[in-house]
Amino acid sequence: MEHAVTEPSRGTTPGSPAEASADDHDGVVAEEAVAVVAEGEGEAGDEAGAGDEAKSAEDAAAGPSEAEEEIAAQRELRARIARRKAEKEGPIPAGAKLSGQAADLLAAVRAMESGQAAPPAPVTAPVPAQDRPRAPEPARGAAVAATTAPEALAAVGDVLARGGAPQTLAAQVTAALGEQAGDALREDPWLLLSVPGVQPEQADGFARALLGDGCGPGDERRAAALVGWLLERAAVRGNTALAYPQARAALAERSVPDPDEALRHAVAEGAVLMFQDGAADAEGGTEDEEGAADGPAVPVLLGLDRYALAEESLADGLARLVKTAQEASSWDEAAAQAPSPSAGELIRAVAGHGLVLHTGGEAARAEPVALAEAARTLGLRPVVAAHSENGRRRLGAGAVTVTGLLSGAEGPGRDADGALDLDLLVVLDAPQLDVETATMLVESLPDAARLVLSGDPGVLWSAGAGRVFADLLAARVCPQIASRTPDPGPLGELVSGIGIGELNQVDAPGKEVVIVPVRDAGEAVHRTVQLVADSVPRVIGVPSGQTQVITVGHGGAVGTRALNAALKERLNPGPGRFGGFDPDDRVAYVPAPGRAVPAAVVSADAEGLRLDCDGVPVVVPRELVDSVVRHGWALTAHQAAGMRWPAAVVVLPGDAAQGLNRPWVYTAFSRGERHLSVVHGVDQALAQAVTGVPATDRTTRLRTLLEGLLTPAL
């Protein structure tokens, strides 16, 4: 990339660069929650971004007291989803007994791998949702464990100590396994893998300490726990399912003697479900003279009940909105008076459909807002929701956050049936919707309500499992309105080029884009601090408090931890007397996985750490500070998605090359409203990431489910 403007170097570069971790990058979704390593986890704590980061994602789900309403609302909505599914006669064939469908699916796997036609599936009754074995709910962390009887915690601590595991894990184990966790762990030591961050090697050592010679790599308990662990790891990376051959290969790598038998056992025990979505359509194809079916084979997938239920409920709910919508003719005048052609096109599409997708950049956000205003003038009850408080504030008065809408803290409330009291819901930042959040939203909408999902398809996908917006776009089961409103200025030109795989030189007469070359990690940290503390405020006029640093990962010599330490020392030095924090520190508060809320430290007292989250006071209990609060001058791109600041400084140290792809660059470079500085140390890797490294794919079922329920839109 050609340099638009190069900031001259001032001063010396302090110190020699420390060796950065090549594995601690933003490619693993779980890195977007606050990182906490359980005492005694050892090397696994920072392995591949899925050790302490995956653990942190679950620990953060505990949430402090002010998040209890949200957690309660999510549980209630999930219960409603389960009841709704139970009322249906058989939504999607899944999880049948091994003597029936599961055995047939395994036969299909064998046939596909051998290149033969899959055997015809017998006609079997689908397994009703109410008959499916439920997987245990994920751990809620310390807040949930705090309500557990001390005797239960003591019993778990005793088992952990006898197995050589840190007793500090007792609260997490109890939260994951329940009041009888001590007995359960004694009978099945590999249940320790239910605790986020625990690795198979650690669970094996724990089991050997408890069982002695009575355990081995082929133990059925070990195999079942490993299958669940693999699927949880897949979910951390955004997948809602895992292909059967991948699961089998992963088990073989973990020394499971008979991976196929292990998977059969896991399905039979209800630990996982098995799917072959679209198999009926494939069977309807023609066969050649040798019996080989035309078209690609339908893959067999494994999934956790949690995500299977969410995707099936989401597909059913979206189909319900599409089928119950009533076309309205009174919108024509509103469309004619729209502020832009794209806004008018969006209004006309919503007038005739219950589900509409809208794509565009930052400037295009005005179009769904115009839609909501038009609906209000027609006497309807619209609600506009954004992913974050930062995004809500950019929309102006009347907008809400998705979290606030679901919890009831914001928005119109619910009617007598428990549905949201609205006629039109417009959700911006739609790529940030994970499958569970999207399911709760859709299940909360009344029949005949209209739903508009709007967002920029070029940004990173959700921190949670699923790719809802991308799957809907690919399924093409509803109208899709692509905005023709470009983002203005040099920044808009630069980001638009990245979106189509081009890293272009842009003219930046007002220093809207500045490239700062660096040679090593030490210089990258030094130059970043210099930009935030001096250059950007002095040259651009944006204060340090309105400049956000974005880097590739949490660890390493130029990760968020190192950058935040250097920025604190320069911008707000102090002893860290409040659990490592001082008044006026910028922090990232993570009340739930994937939700990084920018905040500032106000004070601390006996109740906990007091924060100001964009004007909303929050008290974080002392015992949760380490797990849900970290310094926030520097964030990862996933944490920053859905938010924007007047200025952004994107840091690309030399070891960041393997963590870059086009969506990452697109997301990071588009976070600045007026100014972007790029601390550039990756040479040609930046251009290569933009032109040749697409998004890492995710395995999901939503697209196939939607295509089976709805006909493609013209």
N, C-alpha and C positions, 0 to 999 in steps of 0.2 A: 504494500500500500504506500503510495506516495505521501510524503509528509505535507499536511496542509500548513501547519505552523510548528516549529520546533522550539520548545521552551529552553532557553540557554541554561546550562548548568552553573550552579553557584555553590561554592563551598566544597569541602572534601567529602568523599564517601566514607562513612564510619565503618570500621570493622571489615572483616572478611565474611563472605556469605556462608551461612550454615547450610548443610545439605538438606534440601527439601524432599519431602516424601512424595514419590511419584504416584502413589496410590490414593492420596487423600484429596480427591478432586470432586467437582460438582456433578460428575456423571452419575453418582449413586444418589438416588432421591433422598435417602434417609439423612444425608448431610445437611438437609435444610432445617432440621430441628436442632435444638441445643445439644451439644455433645457432653456426655457424662460417662465416665468409665467407672464401672463398679470396682470397688476395692478388691484386689486379688485377681483381676481379669488378665493381668500380664500383657503379653504381646498381642493378644487378640483385641485389646482395647482400641487400637488405631489401625486395624488391618483393613485395607481396601475400602475405607470409608463406610464399611458396613458393620464394624464392631461397635465402637463407642457411638457412632452416629445412628446406627439402627437402634441401639439401646436408648439413645437420647430421644429418638422419635417416639418411642412408646412411653418412656418416663414422662415426657412432656405432656402426654395425654392426660396425666393426672389433673393438671390444672389446679390453680389455687381456688380459694373460696369463691371468688367472683365469677369463676367459670363453671360452678356447679350447676347453674341453671341450664347452661348449654349442654352439659353432659346428660342431665336428666331429660332434656328435650330430645336429644339424640336417641337415648334408650327408649323413650316413649314412642318415637316415630319408628324405630326399628321393630318394636313390638307390633305397631299398627301394620307395618309392611308384612310381617310374618302372618298376622291374622288375615290380611287381605289375600296373601298367596294361598293360605290354607283353605279359603273359600272357593278357590278355583279347582276344577276337576283334575287338572294335570298340565301345568304350564310348559315345562320342558323336560323331556325324559332325562333323568340324571340320577345317579346313585343307586341303581337297582342292585339286587342281590347278584353275587358272582355267578350263581347258577343260571342267570338270565342275561341281562343286558351287559353287565360288566364283562362276563366271559365272551360275549359276542364282540365287544369292543376290543378286548385283548386279541381276539382272533383277527379282527380288522387290522390291528397294528402289525401282526405277523404277516398278513397278506400284503400290506403296503410295502413293508420292508423287503419282502421277497420278490416284489414286482408283479404279484398276481392280483387278480380281481378280488376284492373283499367279498367274503361270503354274504349271501343275502341275510339281512337281519330279520329274525322272526317278529311277528306282530305281537308286541307285549304291551301291557297297560303301563302308562307312565306312572312313576312313583309320586304320589301327591306330596306337596310340600310339607304337610303336617307329619308325614311318616319319615321324613328325612332325619337322620341323626344330626344333631347340631354340634358344630365344633365349639370349643370353649371360647368365650369372649376374650379379647385381648386384655392384657394387664392394664390397669388404670393407674398404676404407680403408687407413690407414697400416700397420696391423699386418700385412696381407697383403703390401703393397708392400715392407715391410721385408725380406721373404725373397727379393725379386727381385734378380737379378744387377745390380751397379752399372753394368755396361755397358749393360744395357737401360734403366735410368733415365737414363743419360747420353744415349742415343740419343733418347729421348723428349724430354728437356730441350732438345736441339738443335733438334728439329722445333718445339717450342713457341716457342723463342726466335725462330726464323726466321719464325714466323707472328705474332709480337707478343704471344703469350700468356705469362703468368707461369710461369717454370720450376718454381715451387713446386707446380704441378699435376702434375708428372711422376709422383709416387707414386700419385696417384689415377687418372691415365690408365692407368698400367701395371696397377694393380689391376683396372681395368674391362676392359681390352683384352688383357692377357696379355703374355708375354715379347716378342712381336713387335709391341708397340704402336707403336714408332717407325715401322716400315714401314707398318703399317695406317693410321696417322694421316697419313702422307705421301701415301698413295694416296687416302684419303678423309678430308679434314679435318673433315667434319661429324660424324665419330665422336667429336669433342670433346663433343658433346651427351650422350655416355654418362656424363660426369662430372656428378654431382649439383650443381646450382647454376648450371651454365653455361646461358646463355640463347641462343635462336636468333640474335639480333643479334650476340652475341659470336662464335658459331660461324661466321656469315656473314663477319664481318670477318677471322677467322682463315683461312678458306678463300680469301678474296680475296688476302690477303697471300702465301699459298702458291701459288695457281694463277693469279693475275693475271686476265687477261681470259678465261681458259678456264673460268670458272664463271659460273653465273647462277641465277636463282630456279627455273628448270625443271630443273636438274640432278637426275638420278635419285638420286644419292647424297644430295643434300640432302633430297629428298622422303622417301626411306626413313628417314633419320635423324629427320626431323620427325614422322613417324608414330609411331616408337618413343618419341620425347620426349613426344608428346601422351598416349600411353597410360601412360607413367611418371608424368606429371603427374596423370592421372586417378587412378592408384593412390595417389598422395600424398594425394588428397582422399577416399580410401576406396573408390573404384570398382575392381572387378575387370574391367570391360569398358566399352566406350564405344560408343554408338550410331553407326551408320554416318553418318547425316546430320550429327551433331555433329562427327565427325572430318573430314568433307568440308568443312564450313563453316570449321572451324579452319584447315585447310590453305589455303583460299581467303584467309583473313585474313592468312596468312603469305606471300601473293603466289605461291603455287604455281599455275602456269598451268592445269594440268589435274588437279584433285584426284582425280577418279575414276581416272585412269590411275595416279596416284601410289599410290592405295590398292591397285589391281590389282597393281602392281609389288611393293609391300610384302608382299602375300599370297603372290605367286609366289616371292619370295625367302625366304619363311619368317620374315620379321621379325615378322609378326603372324598371328593366326589369325582366321577368320571363322566366325560361328555364327548359326544361326537355330533356337534351341532351341524345341521344341514345334511346329515346322512340320508334322510328320506329323499331330499331333492337329488342327491347323487345317484341313488338307486333307480331313479326314474329315467336315467340316461340310457343311451343305447350301448350295446356291446358289439365288438367285432366278432369275426368268426372264431377267434381263439378264446373268446370269453372275457377279454380285457375291457373294462368299463372305460367309456370316453370321459375326458375331463380329468382334472386333478383329483387325487384321493383326498378324502375329508380327514383332517388330522384328529387324533384322539387326544383330548386334553384332560389334565387333572387340575382340580381347584378346591379351595377351601369353601365351606358352606357360606361363610360370611360374604365373600365376594360373588359367589354364584347367586345367592339370594338377591344381592344388591343389583346385579346386572339384569337378572330376569325381571325383577320388580321395576327397574328403570325402563326397560323395553316395554313392558306392559303399560306403565304409566304414560309414556310418550305416545304409544298407540292409542290410548284412551283420549288424550288431548286432541290427537289428529282426528279421531272419529267422532268426537262429540262437538267439535267446533261448528258454528253456524255462520255462514257467509253473511256479511253485512254490506249493504249498498250505500249506507250513509257516510262512508269514509271518503268518497270521491272528492268532495270539496276540500276536505282536510288535506288530501294528497296533493291537490292542485295548489294549495297555499303553502306547501312545505318549503323550508328555507333552501333546499338544494334538490337537484334531481334524484340523488341517491336516497334522500330522506323520503321523497314522494314515492319512490319505488318500494321502499320498505313499508310505508303506510298501506299501500295497495296490497302488498303481499299479506300483511297481517289481517287485513279486512276479510280475506277469504280463507285463512288457514289458522289452525290452532297451534302449529309449531313452525317457527321460521328461524333460520340461521342468518346472521349478519356478520360479515368480515370486513376488517379495515384496521387502520392504524389509530394513532392517538387523535388526530383531527376528526376521524369518522365517528368518535364517541358522541359527537353532537347529534348524529342522526337518530339513534335510539332514544335520546333525550327528547328530540322533536316529536318522535312517535308517541312518547308518553304524554306530552303536552297536548297533542292532537286528540288522544284518547280521552283526556280529561275534559276537553271542550265538548266532547260528544256524550258526556255524562257517565263515562266509565270510571272505574277505580284502578288506575295504574300504579305500579310500584317499580322503582328502578333500584337495583341492588348491584353493588360492586364487591370485589373480592376482599378488599382491605379498607381500613379507615382512610388511608391515603387516597385510594381510588374514589371512595365516597365523597371526600372533601373536594376533589377535582370536579365532581358532577354538580356540586352546589346544593342548596337547601332542598330538603325533601327526599334525597336519596338515602339508602340504608346499606348496611353491609349484609352479606349472605348469612354470616354467623348471627348477627343481631336479629335478622328476620326469622331464622329458624328457632332461636331461643325465646322469641317474643319480646326481647328488650327493645326492638325497633320495629317499625312498620305498623300495619293495620290491625294486627292481632288475628284471632281465629274465630270462625263462626261456630254455631252449635254442634256441627259435625266434626269439628277439629280441623277443618280446612282453612287455609289463609283467606281472609276476607278481601278478595280482590278479583278483578276481571282480567287484568293483563299484568304479567310479570316480565320485566326486562332485566336480564342478568348480563352485566358487562364482565370483562375479564374471564369469559367462559372457558378458555383453555386451562384455567387454574382449578376448575371443578373436578374433583376426584369422583369416582363412581358412587361412593357412599353418600357424599354430600349432595350430589346431583339426584340420587334416589330420594333422599329426604325432601328435597325441594319439590320434585315432581309429585311425590305422594301427598304433599301438602296442598296441592292445587285442586280446586273443585272442578267438576265436570264442566265443559264448555269454556273454561278459562283459556286464555291465549298465553303462550310462552315464547319469548324471543331470547335466544342465546347469541350474544354478540362478543366478538373478540378478534384478536390478531392471530391468525393461524401460524405465524412465523415464530412465536415465542416458545419458550420451554413449556412442556406439559406440566400437569399438576404434580405437587410433591407427593400426594397420595396415589394409591393404585388406580389404574384406569387411564383412558384417554378419551373422555366422553365427547368433547367437541370434535376431535379428529375423527372418531368413529362415526359420528352423525354426518359430518361432511362427506365421508367416504361412502356411507350407505345411501345417500341421495334420496331419502324418503320424504323430504319436505323442501319447500322453496329455500334457495340460498341467494341472498342479496350481497353482492360484492360492492363495497363502496368505491366510488370514483373520486373521493376527496383525498388528495395526497397530503402527507405531512409536509409543512413548509420549511424553507430554509436549508442551509447546508446539512444540518443534522437529519432532516427529513430525507434529503437526497441520498446521504450516506446510508441510512438505514434501509431505504427502499431498495437500493442496489444490493445490499447484503441479502435481503429477502428473496431475491431472484438468483443468488449465487455469484454476485459480482462485488468485488471490493474496489471501489472507484476512488480516484482522487477527487476531492471536492474543493471548490473555492470557499474559503472561510475568512472573508475580510474582517469580520468582527471577532476573530479568534473563537468561533463557535466550536471548532475541532482543533485540538492540539495533540501532536504525537511527541512523546518524550522517550527517546531511545535510552535503554539501560543495558549494562554489560553483565550484571550479576545480581544475585538476590539482595545483597547489602545495599547496592545502589538503588534497586527498585523500592525498598522500604524507605530509604532516605528521600528519594524524589517524590514518593507518594505523600509523605508528611510535609514536605516543602510545598507541594501543590495545594494541599488542603489548608495549611496554616498560613501561607503567604501568597503564592502566585495567583490562585483563583480569586481570593478576596481582593487583592490589589489590582489585578489586571481586568478581571471580569466583573468584579463588584458583587460577587455572591459570597455571603459570610460562610465561615467554616461550618456552622451549624446547619446550613442548607446544602452542603456538599456531601454526597454519599460515595464511599469507596466500595468497589465491587471487585472481588477476586474469585479465583477458580475453586478453591477449597478451603477447609478450615485449618488443616495442618500444614506443615512445611515451613520453610523460612520466610515465605511471603503469603502465608495463609491468613485467614481472618484473625487467628489468635496472635500471631506475630505483629500484624499491622495494627490491631487494636491496642496492643501493649505500647507500640511506638507512638500512636496517635494520642493515647491517654497521657503519656509522659509529656508530650508537647502541648496539648490543648487543655488538659485538666489534671495536672499532676496532683497526687495525693496518696495517703497511706492505704487507701482501700479499707477504711475502718468498718464499713458495713458489708461484711462478707466479701471483701475484695472490691467494693464499689464506694464511690464518693458522691456527694451531691453534685448535680449537673453533669454527671457521666452520661453519655449517650449509650443506650443499651438496646438489645433486641430481646423482647419478651415473647416467649413461645408457650401460650396456654394450651395448645394442642398441636399435634404433628402437622407441619406444613404451614403453620400460621406464625410468621415472624412479625411482631408488632413493634415498630420503632417507638422508643420511649426515652424518657430522661429520669434519672434518679432525683427524687425530691428529698427524702430523708429516710430514717429507719427508727423503729421503736420496738417495743415488746411484741407488737403484732406482726412485724415483718418489715420488708423493704417497700417503701412507698414510691410509686412510679407515676409519672404523668404520661399517659399514652394518648398523644394527640388531643389533649384536653380532657381526657377521661381518667380520673384517679383510680389507681389499682394498688392493692396491698398484696404483696407476695409473702406468704408465710416463710419464716426463717428456714424451715427444713426443706423448702422447695427452691430456694434461691439458686443453689448450685446447679439444679437440673433444668430450670426454665428461664434463667436470665444470664445473658452474657453481654459483653461490651459490643456496641453496635455501630461504631464509626465505620467499620468494614463489614460487609455482608457478602454472601455468595449470590450468584445470579438467581438461583431458585428462590432464595429468601426475598430478593428484590423484585421478583416478577409481580406484576399488578400494581407496582408503585412507581412514582417518578419524583425527582427532586430538581430544583433549579440547575444544579450542576452535578455531574457524575465523573468520578475518576476510576477508570477500569485498569486493573493491574494484571499484566500478563508476563510473569517471570518465565525464565527459560524452561523450567521443568513443567510448565503448564501446557505445553504443546499437545500432549496426549489427552488432555481433558477438554479440548476445544472441539466444537462442531458448529455448524451454521446456526442452529437455534440458540446456542449459548451466546455466540457473538451478537446475534440479532437482539437478544434480550438485554444483554449487558450494555450494548451501545445505544439502546433506545431508552435508557432510564433517565437521561439528562434532558431537561426542557430547554435550557439556554446554552449549555456548554458541556462538552465532552473532552476530557483529557485521557489519553491512552498511554500508560506506562508500558512501553513496548520492549520486550526482551525475547520474543519467540521467533524473530526473523521471518522466514517464509511460511512458517506454520500457520500464521494467522490467515494469509490468503488461501492456503491449502484447505484450512478448515471451512472457510466460507464457500469455496468453489467445489469442494469434493467430499465433505464429510456431512452427510445428512443426519437427521435425528436418529438416535438409537431406537429401534422398534420396540413395541410392547405387545405382549400376547394378551389379547382381550377377546371377549365373546360378544360384546354389545352389537357390533356391526352385523354379525350373522343373525343374532336374535331379532334385530330390527328388520332385516331383509326378509325374515320369515313371517313377520307380522304385518308389514306394510308394503304396498306396491311402490316402486320407484316413482319419484315426482318427475314430471316432465320439465 
